[in-house]
Amino acid sequence: MNRLSIQYLLSFTFLVILSALTSSATAQDVRLTNPSFEDTPRRGVYDPLTGERSIPIKGWMDCGAVLFRGETPPDIHDGKSGFWKTEVVAAHGKTYMTMVVRDNYTYETVTQPLMGTLKRDKCYKFSIGLVQSKTYLSATKKSRDKELNFTQPAVLRVWGGKSPCDSQELLAESAPVDNNAWENYEFIVRPQDNYTYLTLEAYWVTPLVITYNGHICIDNASHFIEVDCNNPDPLVAEASAKDNKPVPSFKRKKKKQEEDKMVINLEKKEEKVDTIVYKRPKKKTIEGLDIRKLAIGQMIQLPHLHFDADTSAINDKSYQTLNELYTFLNKYKEVNIEVGGHTNNAPPDEYCDKLSTARAEAVANYLISKGIESDRIAYKGYGKRRPLATNATAAGRKKNQRVQIKITSLG
């Protein structure tokens, strides 16, 4: 946390102490500090000459100060100040927060200590208001300070962790936020470990062929309310056949009934508001990409491809991603790829190069064993030479340790 102000550190230390003092207040209510993002409206500012950043939002720590030091922090809006030409007013209280994703592989994310503990194998209900402004003008380093409209849809990711900005477990992820009126997204989450920190992160819509500029507006988050795992809600009590766990899901309240392929159930409310319940979809990493939108040199991320620690052994949960990649290559035989392996900077250079090469080779060999011609697949280990994020945090190191696909030929 280099160059953070004393005020920043003192305010966050107070939050940690407050969290510890109130963690036993209730058994079922895990509370947030400032869940409605109430604060003085202001742009997130970063001064490259001094390294100073604008004061963090009350109750929240800016993870970008650690992950992406050269980028600005999230903004606080009231719908009246007019900066970025947003057209949204707060859903609750006077202000709301906005977070962006950028075309230079950076995004905005905030964290705070929970007032309580999200407990392993307990189920919790959590909701949050999300909307997209029709206009959101901002500049990027890539655009050389020229204002661009950040209006492509982004998603909200909710992470559980054990320290600030720790993205240890993805608890929930919204659908792409493209609604221009506030909607309440309701999730049922079941942590696989005990977590005392919460991180909110704006992220690109996957499958991600190339990064882009987008944003989400966020307001009126709820506390985490413990619910019955077997029947958290009549509309969302749907168990996974594989592990007998509730499927993470969310509800979006709309004024009008809409058609949607992801609809599971539809119930008429007394106040004539339709509630559409979405089952969280399986991650589609490759399969289904539009070949017409691909270009030579484009990178395709594989965020759900994992290996056993310090080995090139592919984790069993990763074969869905690999099979989607196989289906894509088998369908589009004119596409050739390079499988690139990458590590974080913890081990020595020689070890990183060897491990990243072995992992890239393992992916290539699997695809070849399924029937893809070997001359269509190259592989290379880049070691720790091409990080996506800082290696100073566990979250950054986790993002840097990856395998990604580069399009080398389109026929």
Order of alpha helices (4+ residues) and beta strands (2+ residues): alpha-beta-beta-alpha-beta-beta-beta-beta-beta-beta-beta-beta-beta-beta-beta-beta-beta-beta-beta-beta-alpha-beta-alpha-beta-alpha-beta
